[in-house]
Amino acid sequence: MRLTHVALAATALALALPASADAQRANTTSGNRGQPNTTVPPFNVPTANRVKSMGNVAAELIDNRRRLGLDETALAALRELADEIDKRNEPALATFDSARTVARANNNTNQSGTLEGRATTAIMNETARGIAGLREADAERALALIPEDKHAAAKTILQNQQRDFDRAFAPRTRAGGRP
C-alpha cells in the first residue's frame, strides 16, 4: 500500500515538473533564464523605399515591361512619368521616413501607445493615403502611354500593386496580424 502511494506521488511529480519548467521558459528569453521576456513586438511598417515603389505606377509597369511586351517608345515615356512621380512624392516620402524613424524608436522603447506614438502613426498613415490617392490619376496617365492591347494586363499589374499597398497599411488586429 505504501509503495502505491510513493509510486503515485512520484508519477504526479514527474508530470508536474516538466510542465512547470515549460511555463517558466515561455516567459523568458533563451539567453536570460529567470528574467522576464522583454522582447519588442515586430515593427511591421513598410520602409519609405517600399512606399515609393508601391506608389509609383509607372515604375511598376517598367518593372513588368517584358510581361507587357513594351517597346522602347513606351518605356521612355513611362520612365519620364516615373521620374515625375518620384519628384512629386519626394517630400511626402521624406515626411513618411522621418515619422517611421520616430515610430520605430517609440516601438523599441514600448511607447508606441502614447500620444506621441499615435500622432506619429497618424502622420505615416495620412502620408501613405496621400500618395495612394494620387495613384488613380497616375495610372490613367501611365495607361495612356502604352498600347491599347496591353491595357488589360497592365490594369491587372496595377491592381496587384494597389492590393499590396492597401495590405501594407491595413489596420492590425490586437495579435499584430492583418484582419
C-alpha positions in Angstrom: 0.0 0.0 0.0 2.8 2.4 0.9 4.6 1.6 -2.3 1.5 2.5 -4.3 1.4 6.0 -2.6 5.0 6.6 -3.3 4.6 5.5 -7.0 1.6 7.8 -7.4 3.4 10.7 -5.8 6.5 10.1 -8.0 4.3 9.9 -11.1 2.5 13.2 -10.2 5.8 14.9 -9.6 7.3 13.6 -12.8 4.3 15.0 -14.8 4.2 18.4 -12.9 7.8 19.4 -13.1 8.3 19.4 -16.9 5.1 21.4 -17.3 6.2 23.9 -14.7 9.6 24.3 -16.4 8.0 24.8 -19.8 5.7 27.5 -18.3 8.7 29.3 -16.9 10.6 29.0 -20.1 7.7 30.6 -22.0 8.2 33.8 -20.0 11.9 34.2 -20.6 14.2 34.8 -23.5 16.5 32.0 -24.4 19.6 33.8 -23.1 18.2 35.2 -19.9 16.8 32.3 -17.8 14.7 33.6 -15.0 14.5 37.1 -16.4 11.1 38.3 -17.8 10.7 38.4 -21.6 11.3 41.9 -22.7 11.2 41.3 -26.5 9.7 44.1 -28.5 6.8 43.3 -30.9 7.8 43.3 -34.5 7.8 46.7 -36.3 5.8 46.0 -39.5 5.6 49.4 -41.2 6.9 49.4 -44.7 10.1 51.5 -45.4 9.9 54.7 -47.4 11.6 52.9 -50.3 8.8 50.3 -50.3 6.1 53.0 -50.2 7.9 54.7 -53.1 7.8 51.6 -55.2 4.2 50.9 -54.3 3.2 54.4 -55.0 4.8 54.7 -58.5 2.6 53.0 -61.1 4.8 53.9 -64.0 7.8 52.3 -62.3 5.7 49.1 -61.7 4.9 49.0 -65.4 8.5 49.4 -66.3 9.4 46.6 -64.0 6.9 44.4 -65.9 7.9 45.6 -69.3 8.7 42.1 -70.6 5.4 40.7 -69.4 3.7 43.6 -71.1 5.9 43.5 -74.2 6.5 47.2 -74.2 8.6 48.9 -76.9 11.3 51.5 -76.4 9.0 54.4 -77.1 6.5 53.4 -74.4 9.4 52.7 -72.0 10.9 56.1 -72.5 7.6 57.8 -71.9 7.0 55.7 -68.8 10.5 56.5 -67.4 9.7 60.2 -67.7 6.4 59.7 -65.9 8.1 57.6 -63.2 10.7 60.3 -62.6 7.9 63.0 -62.4 6.0 60.8 -59.9 9.1 60.3 -57.8 9.9 64.0 -57.7 6.3 64.8 -56.8 6.3 62.2 -54.0 9.7 63.0 -52.6 8.6 65.5 -49.9 5.8 63.1 -48.7 8.3 60.2 -48.6 10.8 62.3 -46.6 8.0 63.0 -44.1 7.0 59.4 -44.0 10.6 58.3 -43.4 11.1 60.7 -40.6 7.8 59.7 -38.9 8.7 56.0 -39.4 12.1 56.6 -37.7 10.4 58.1 -34.7 7.7 55.4 -34.6 10.4 52.7 -34.7 12.2 54.3 -31.8 8.9 54.5 -29.9 8.2 50.9 -30.7 11.6 49.8 -29.4 11.0 51.7 -26.1 7.4 50.4 -25.8 6.0 53.9 -26.2 4.0 53.3 -29.4 0.7 53.6 -27.5 1.5 57.0 -26.1 0.0 60.2 -27.6 3.2 60.9 -29.5 3.3 57.4 -30.8 -0.3 57.6 -32.1 0.4 61.0 -33.6 3.4 59.6 -35.5 1.3 56.7 -36.7 -1.3 59.1 -37.9 1.3 61.1 -39.9 2.5 58.0 -41.6 -1.0 56.8 -42.5 -2.0 60.2 -43.8 1.2 60.5 -45.9 0.6 57.0 -47.3 -3.1 57.8 -48.1 -2.0 61.0 -49.9 0.4 59.0 -52.1 -2.3 56.3 -52.7 -4.8 58.9 -53.6 -2.7 60.1 -56.5 -2.2 56.6 -57.9 -5.5 56.6 -59.8 -4.7 59.7 -61.9 -1.1 58.4 -62.3 -2.5 55.0 -63.5 -4.6 56.7 -66.2 -1.6 58.7 -67.4 0.5 55.6 -67.5 -2.1 53.6 -69.4 -2.3 56.4 -71.9 1.4 55.8 -72.7 1.1 52.1 -73.6 -0.6 50.4 -76.5 -4.3 49.7 -76.2 -3.9 45.9 -76.5 -1.7 45.9 -73.3 -4.2 47.7 -71.1 -5.9 44.6 -69.6 -2.5 43.1 -68.5 -1.3 46.5 -67.2 -4.5 47.0 -65.2 -4.1 43.6 -63.6 -0.5 44.5 -62.6 -1.6 47.9 -61.2 -4.5 46.2 -59.2 -2.0 43.8 -57.6 0.2 46.8 -56.7 -2.8 48.6 -55.2 -3.7 45.5 -53.2 -0.2 45.3 -51.8 -0.3 49.0 -50.9 -3.6 48.5 -49.1 -2.4 45.5 -47.2 0.7 47.3 -46.1 -1.4 49.9 -44.3 -4.4 47.8 -43.3 -5.2 48.0 -39.6 -3.8 45.3 -37.5 -5.5 43.1 -35.0 -4.5 43.0 -31.4 -2.3 40.0 -32.1 -0.4 42.1 -34.6 -1.7 40.4 -37.8 -3.8 41.7 -40.6 -7.6 41.2 -40.4 
